[in-house]
Structure formats: C-alpha cells, structure tokens
Amino acid sequence: MANPASHAPPGVPTAPPTGYGVMVLLVDDQAMVGEAVRRALAPQPEIDFHYCSDPTRAIQIAEQIHPTVILQDLIMPGVDGLTLVRQFRANPATRDIPIIVLSTKEEPQVKSEAFAVGANDYLVKLPDNIELLARIRHHSRSYVNQLQRDEAYRALRESQQQLLEKNLELQRLTSLDGLTGLSNRRYFNEYMSVEWNRAMRERAHMSAIMMDVDDFKRYNDTYGHLAGDEVLKKVADAIRGCLERPTDLATRFGGEEFIVVLPSTPVDGARFIGEKLRNNVADLGIPHSGATAAGHVTVSVGVACTVPQRRQLSLTLIDAADAALYDAKRSGKNRVVAREMAAPPPEQPETC
C-alpha cells in the first residue's frame, strides 16, 4: 500500500501513515526471500510490507514510503550491502530508520563491519517468524517513538519561539506611543535612567532635545483634531529621519511635545541635530494659517547638554532642555536654543 505524499520539509523523517504501526521495507534481490518474508508478515494486520528487488532503487522507495524498519540483504548484485547501509545513513530522509541486515551466515567480522557502518541489527536469514516479528516490532517501535519525541520537541520549540515573538511584540507595543510609534514616556524614563548612569560612569556628555509644535492648539482649532493627529505623525517621522544611531531615543513626551535623548553627544552635536529636526519639520510644508512664525507648521527646539555628576539627577537635564525650549518659544518660535549646563559645585566636607 502506497504512502500518501508527505508534507514535512525535505530531509526531515516523517512517521508512517495513520493506521500502520509498522512499515517494513525489504531490500533483497531474491524473490524467494521476499515471498517468505511477505508470508511471515501477512497475518499481522498492523504491519505493512514493501518489497524492493533492485537495490539501486532502495533509497528512492524508502523516501516515498517512509518505512519504520528496513530489512536489507548484504550480498546483492551490483551493490555492496555495506555500501547501501552507508548510503541510507548519509541520506537525511533515511539516516535514522532502523536497518536490520540479513546475511546467509553468522560471521563476526561481517557483523562487526555492518554495525560499524550503521546497521541496527543483524540476522541470519531467514530466522523463524517469532524472532523476525520481535526484531521488527522492537526496532519499529523505537523509531516511531523517536519520531514522536522529535515532533513533540519541534512543536514545543515552535511554540516557545512563537511565545517569545509575541512577548517581544507585546513588550515593544507597551513601550511605544500609540499615535506616533515613537517611544512612550514609560520607556523614556527607563532608558534615561540607564543612559544617565552609564554616562556618569564613563564621564561622557549627554544631551537632550525638547521640541514642541508651534501654535498646535490653533492648528487643532482651525483644521480639527484628526488633522492635528496627522501632523504629530509627520513630525514623528521627521524626527526619526534625523536619528541615525541606535542609541538615540525619540519619545513623544506628551501632547505636541517631543524629546530626543542623545548619549555621548556634546552640545554642538546636539545643536546640529536640533537644527536638522527644525528644518525637517519646516520642509514638510504643512499649511498652518494660524501660525505666528510662518504660514506652515514649525517647531521650537530646546537643547541641553551636561556630563552627569554623582549628585545630579537626570531630571536636571530635562528641566534644562525644557527651559531652553521656553526661551525658543519666547524668542519668536521656529528656532533652536541650546545651553550647556554647568557642573554642580564640589561637595563640601562635613565640619564638626
């Protein structure tokens, strides 16, 4: 009985079709041996038997029917039996299928070589039916059990991978702002704490850019809140387009306000990024009839930089960037104001 087409990936052993506990493939050039084995197995309803008289087609047939055990003669015309065992073991689809070699006599040297090249068992043909059935059932059951374990393991690994991917996606989503796709405030706080401590250890510069969409309330009043949401999305895209380092973090800080953290960046580099951000938004050319600085949507930008000290809090850098943003707004909007924070005074020793 033929085996249905397998849906397993190429080279992956598959279990026999449902309903067959044992699938036997006999490779032997003697039809008389084939008939004898067929008769021995015929009374066993759970055993499906296939006979191959041409050893050159043995691997092809094994790939098609997926036997759970192979009976193979050692002496066949045109193909050495040990060579065929090696070929079975070298083929990904048949390498794990149990092979019982059949020989005309008990020869320790031949038996040793057969086991060395990958045979699982050795029988002098033909054994009595009880022994033959016992060996076939034993090796077949072990192989099917192994296939089932492998399949269960693959399914478990696949399930674990899917769970990991879902957890990573969930973690990613919980760290993002739902409207703009930038980081949200919660993730910003975590990231800022980590980078602040790292900069403190390494005595490195750390910069923050605070930016705000100019006259955004007027824009919402004029064009509606849905249009305002689209502006925020475009501004977020403009911010993303300015940041090239994976360590730079862009966050929607709240409402129309955004903040960018630039680790290991001195004030001049942060000012350059701030101007780039301002120009990118202006270049969008989004009409804004209510704007006080121009006839299109613009942003004001505040930049602050410091080398974190032991007695400083990261909040001081954010406050400084916010103060610089306030100065940019007060100075006419659509501009960048940058400031470098002074180091705090040294600690005074305690006195009695």
C-alpha positions as CSV (number, residue, x, y, z in Angstrom):
1,M,0.0,0.0,0.0
2,A,1.5,3.3,-1.0
3,N,2.3,6.1,1.4
4,P,0.5,9.4,1.0
5,A,2.6,12.4,0.0
6,S,4.5,13.8,3.0
7,H,4.1,17.5,3.9
8,A,7.3,17.5,6.0
9,P,10.2,19.6,4.9
10,P,12.7,17.9,2.6
11,G,15.2,15.7,4.5
12,V,13.1,15.5,7.7
13,P,12.0,11.9,8.6
14,T,8.2,11.5,8.8
15,A,6.1,9.0,10.6
16,P,4.3,6.3,8.6
17,P,0.7,7.0,7.6
18,T,-2.0,6.8,10.2
19,G,-3.3,3.3,10.8
20,Y,0.0,1.5,10.3
21,G,2.0,0.6,13.4
22,V,4.8,-0.9,11.4
23,M,6.1,-0.2,7.8
24,V,8.6,-2.7,6.6
25,L,10.8,-2.3,3.5
26,L,12.7,-5.4,2.4
27,V,15.7,-4.9,0.0
28,D,16.8,-8.3,-1.4
29,D,17.4,-9.4,-4.9
30,Q,16.0,-12.9,-4.3
31,A,12.2,-13.0,-4.9
32,M,12.1,-16.2,-2.9
33,V,13.2,-14.4,0.2
34,G,10.8,-11.6,-0.5
35,E,7.9,-14.0,-0.7
36,A,9.0,-15.8,2.5
37,V,9.1,-12.5,4.5
38,R,5.8,-11.4,3.0
39,R,4.1,-14.6,4.1
40,A,5.7,-14.3,7.6
41,L,4.2,-10.8,8.0
42,A,0.9,-11.3,6.2
43,P,-1.0,-12.5,9.3
44,Q,-0.1,-9.3,11.2
45,P,-2.7,-6.6,10.3
46,E,-0.7,-3.8,11.8
47,I,2.4,-4.5,9.5
48,D,2.6,-3.0,6.0
49,F,5.1,-4.7,3.8
50,H,7.0,-3.4,0.8
51,Y,9.5,-5.4,-1.3
52,C,12.3,-3.9,-3.4
53,S,14.3,-6.3,-5.5
54,D,16.5,-3.6,-7.1
55,P,19.0,-2.2,-4.5
56,T,19.7,0.8,-6.7
57,R,16.1,2.0,-6.1
58,A,16.1,1.2,-2.4
59,I,16.7,4.8,-1.2
60,Q,14.2,6.2,-3.6
61,I,11.5,3.8,-2.4
62,A,12.4,4.4,1.2
63,E,11.9,8.2,0.6
64,Q,8.5,7.5,-0.8
65,I,7.0,5.1,1.7
66,H,8.8,6.2,4.9
67,P,9.4,2.7,6.4
68,T,9.8,2.3,10.2
69,V,12.3,-0.5,9.7
70,I,14.4,-1.7,6.7
71,L,15.4,-5.4,6.2
72,Q,18.4,-5.5,3.8
73,D,20.5,-8.3,2.3
74,L,24.3,-7.9,2.5
75,I,25.0,-9.8,-0.7
76,M,23.3,-8.3,-3.8
77,P,24.4,-8.0,-7.4
78,G,25.8,-4.5,-8.4
79,V,25.6,-3.0,-4.9
80,D,27.6,-4.0,-1.8
81,G,25.2,-4.3,1.1
82,L,27.5,-2.4,3.5
83,T,27.7,0.4,0.9
84,L,24.0,0.6,0.8
85,V,23.8,0.9,4.5
86,R,26.2,3.8,4.3
87,Q,24.0,5.4,1.6
88,F,20.9,5.1,3.9
89,R,22.8,6.7,6.7
90,A,24.1,9.5,4.5
91,N,20.6,10.4,3.3
92,P,18.8,12.9,5.6
93,A,15.4,11.2,4.9
94,T,16.6,7.7,5.9
95,R,19.5,8.2,8.2
96,D,17.6,7.3,11.4
97,I,15.5,4.5,10.1
98,P,16.5,1.2,11.8
99,I,18.2,-1.2,9.5
100,I,18.3,-5.0,10.1
101,V,20.9,-6.6,7.8
102,L,20.3,-10.1,6.6
103,S,23.2,-12.5,5.9
104,T,23.5,-16.1,4.9
105,K,25.7,-17.0,7.8
106,E,27.0,-15.8,11.2
107,E,30.3,-14.1,10.5
108,P,31.7,-12.0,13.4
109,Q,33.8,-9.8,11.1
110,V,31.0,-9.1,8.7
111,K,28.6,-8.4,11.6
112,S,31.2,-6.0,13.2
113,E,31.5,-4.1,9.9
114,A,27.7,-4.0,9.5
115,F,27.3,-2.4,12.9
116,A,30.2,0.0,12.2
117,V,28.6,1.5,9.1
118,G,25.3,2.0,10.8
119,A,23.2,-1.2,11.0
120,N,21.0,-1.6,14.0
121,D,20.7,-5.4,14.0
122,Y,22.0,-8.5,12.3
123,L,20.0,-11.6,11.4
124,V,21.0,-14.8,9.6
125,K,18.3,-15.4,7.0
126,L,15.8,-16.5,7.4
127,P,15.1,-16.5,11.1
128,D,12.0,-18.1,12.5
129,N,8.9,-15.9,12.3
130,I,8.7,-15.3,16.1
131,E,12.2,-13.8,16.2
132,L,11.7,-11.9,12.9
133,L,8.5,-10.3,14.2
134,A,10.0,-9.5,17.5
135,R,13.0,-7.7,16.0
136,I,10.9,-5.8,13.5
137,R,8.4,-4.6,16.2
138,H,11.1,-3.7,18.6
139,H,13.1,-1.5,16.1
140,S,10.0,0.0,14.5
141,R,8.5,0.9,17.9
142,S,11.8,2.6,19.0
143,Y,11.9,4.5,15.7
144,V,8.3,5.7,15.8
145,N,8.8,6.7,19.5
146,Q,11.8,8.7,18.5
147,L,9.9,10.4,15.6
148,Q,7.1,11.3,18.0
149,R,9.6,12.7,20.5
150,D,11.3,14.7,17.8
151,E,8.0,16.0,16.6
152,A,6.9,16.9,20.1
153,Y,10.2,18.7,20.6
154,R,9.9,20.6,17.3
155,A,6.3,21.6,18.2
156,L,7.5,22.7,21.7
157,R,10.3,24.7,20.2
158,E,8.0,26.3,17.7
159,S,5.5,27.1,20.4
160,Q,8.3,28.6,22.6
161,Q,9.5,30.7,19.6
162,Q,6.0,32.0,18.9
163,L,5.5,32.8,22.6
164,L,8.9,34.7,22.6
165,E,8.0,36.6,19.5
166,K,4.6,37.5,21.0
167,N,6.2,38.6,24.2
168,L,8.7,40.7,22.4
169,E,6.0,42.3,20.3
170,L,3.9,42.9,23.4
171,Q,7.0,44.5,25.1
172,R,7.6,46.6,22.0
173,L,4.0,47.8,21.9
174,T,3.9,48.6,25.6
175,S,7.0,50.8,25.1
176,L,5.6,52.8,22.1
177,D,3.3,55.7,21.8
178,G,0.1,54.5,20.1
179,L,-0.3,57.5,17.8
180,T,3.3,58.3,16.6
181,G,5.1,55.0,17.0
182,L,7.9,56.7,19.0
183,S,8.8,55.6,22.4
184,N,6.4,56.4,25.2
185,R,7.0,58.2,28.5
186,R,7.4,55.0,30.5
187,Y,10.1,53.6,28.3
188,F,11.8,57.0,28.2
189,N,12.1,57.0,32.0
190,E,13.7,53.6,32.0
191,Y,16.1,54.4,29.1
192,M,17.0,57.8,30.6
193,S,18.0,56.2,33.9
194,V,20.2,53.6,32.3
195,E,22.0,56.0,29.9
196,W,22.4,58.7,32.7
197,N,24.2,56.2,34.9
198,R,26.3,54.9,32.1
199,A,27.3,58.5,31.1
200,M,28.2,59.2,34.8
201,R,30.4,56.1,34.9
202,E,32.1,57.0,31.7
203,R,32.2,60.7,32.3
204,A,30.6,61.2,28.9
205,H,28.5,64.0,27.5
206,M,24.7,63.5,27.4
207,S,22.3,65.8,25.6
208,A,18.6,66.1,25.5
209,I,16.4,67.9,22.8
210,M,13.0,69.1,23.8
211,M,10.8,70.2,20.9
212,D,7.2,71.5,20.6
213,V,4.9,72.0,17.7
214,D,4.3,75.8,17.4
215,D,0.8,77.0,17.8
216,F,-0.6,73.5,17.8
217,K,-3.8,74.4,19.7
218,R,-4.6,76.9,16.9
219,Y,-3.9,74.2,14.3
220,N,-6.4,71.9,16.0
221,D,-9.0,74.7,16.3
222,T,-8.6,75.5,12.6
223,Y,-8.2,72.1,11.0
224,G,-9.6,69.7,13.6
225,H,-8.1,67.1,15.9
226,L,-7.8,64.4,13.3
227,A,-5.7,66.7,11.1
228,G,-3.7,67.5,14.3
229,D,-3.0,63.8,14.8
230,E,-1.7,63.6,11.3
231,V,0.7,66.5,12.0
232,L,2.0,64.7,15.0
233,K,2.6,61.5,13.0
234,K,4.5,63.5,10.3
235,V,6.6,65.3,12.9
236,A,7.4,62.0,14.5
237,D,8.5,60.7,11.0
238,A,10.7,63.8,10.6
239,I,12.3,63.1,13.9
240,R,13.0,59.5,13.1
241,G,14.7,60.6,9.8
242,C,17.2,62.7,11.8
243,L,18.4,60.0,14.1
244,E,21.0,57.5,12.7
245,R,22.5,56.0,15.8
246,P,20.7,53.1,17.5
247,T,21.4,54.7,20.9
248,D,19.5,57.9,20.1
249,L,16.0,57.7,21.5
250,A,13.0,59.8,20.3
251,T,9.9,60.0,22.6
252,R,6.5,61.6,22.5
253,F,6.7,63.4,25.8
254,G,3.1,64.4,25.9
255,G,0.6,66.2,23.7
256,E,2.6,68.0,20.9
257,E,5.9,67.8,22.8
258,F,8.7,65.5,21.9
259,I,12.1,64.8,23.5
260,V,15.2,63.2,22.0
261,V,18.0,61.7,24.1
262,L,21.5,61.8,22.6
263,P,24.0,59.8,24.6
264,S,27.7,60.6,24.2
265,T,26.9,63.8,22.3
266,P,28.3,67.3,23.2
267,V,26.3,70.4,22.9
268,D,27.5,71.3,19.4
269,G,26.4,67.9,18.0
270,A,23.1,68.2,19.8
271,R,22.5,71.7,18.4
272,F,23.2,70.4,14.9
273,I,20.6,67.7,15.4
274,G,18.2,70.2,16.8
275,E,18.6,72.4,13.7
276,K,18.1,69.4,11.5
277,L,14.9,68.5,13.3
278,R,13.6,72.0,12.9
279,N,14.4,72.2,9.2
280,N,12.9,68.7,8.5
281,V,9.6,69.8,10.0
282,A,9.6,73.1,8.2
283,D,10.4,71.3,4.9
284,L,7.2,69.3,5.3
285,G,5.4,72.5,4.3
286,I,2.2,71.7,6.2
287,P,-0.1,74.7,5.8
288,H,-0.9,76.4,9.1
289,S,-2.9,79.7,8.7
290,G,-2.8,80.3,12.4
291,A,1.0,80.1,12.8
292,T,2.7,83.2,14.3
293,A,6.1,82.4,12.9
294,A,5.3,81.2,9.4
295,G,2.5,80.1,7.2
296,H,3.2,76.4,7.8
297,V,3.8,74.0,10.7
298,T,7.0,74.6,12.6
299,V,8.7,73.5,15.8
300,S,10.6,75.2,18.5
301,V,13.6,73.4,19.9
302,G,15.5,73.5,23.2
303,V,18.8,71.7,23.6
304,A,20.7,71.0,26.9
305,C,23.9,69.1,27.5
306,T,25.9,68.0,30.5
307,V,28.4,65.5,31.8
308,P,26.4,63.8,34.5
309,Q,27.8,64.1,38.0
310,R,27.2,61.9,41.1
311,R,24.9,64.5,42.8
312,Q,22.9,65.3,39.7
313,L,19.6,63.8,38.7
314,S,18.6,63.1,35.1
315,L,15.6,65.4,35.7
316,T,18.0,68.4,35.7
317,L,18.9,67.7,32.1
318,I,15.2,67.5,31.1
319,D,14.5,70.7,33.0
320,A,17.3,72.5,31.3
321,A,16.1,71.4,27.8
322,D,12.6,72.5,28.7
323,A,13.9,75.9,29.8
324,A,15.8,76.2,26.5
325,L,12.6,75.3,24.7
326,Y,10.7,78.0,26.6
327,D,13.4,80.6,25.5
328,A,13.0,79.5,21.9
329,K,9.2,80.0,22.2
330,R,9.6,83.4,23.8
331,S,12.2,84.5,21.2
332,G,9.8,84.0,18.3
333,K,9.4,80.2,17.8
334,N,10.7,78.2,14.9
335,R,14.2,78.3,16.3
336,V,16.8,76.4,18.3
337,V,18.1,77.5,21.7
338,A,21.0,75.4,23.2
339,R,22.7,75.6,26.5
340,E,25.4,73.6,28.2
341,M,24.8,73.0,31.9
342,A,27.4,74.0,34.4
343,A,28.8,71.2,36.7
344,P,27.4,71.3,40.2
345,P,29.8,72.7,42.9
346,P,32.0,70.2,44.6
347,E,30.8,68.6,47.8
348,Q,31.9,70.4,50.9
349,P,33.5,68.2,53.6
350,E,31.4,67.9,56.8
351,T,32.5,70.0,59.7
352,C,32.2,69.4,63.3
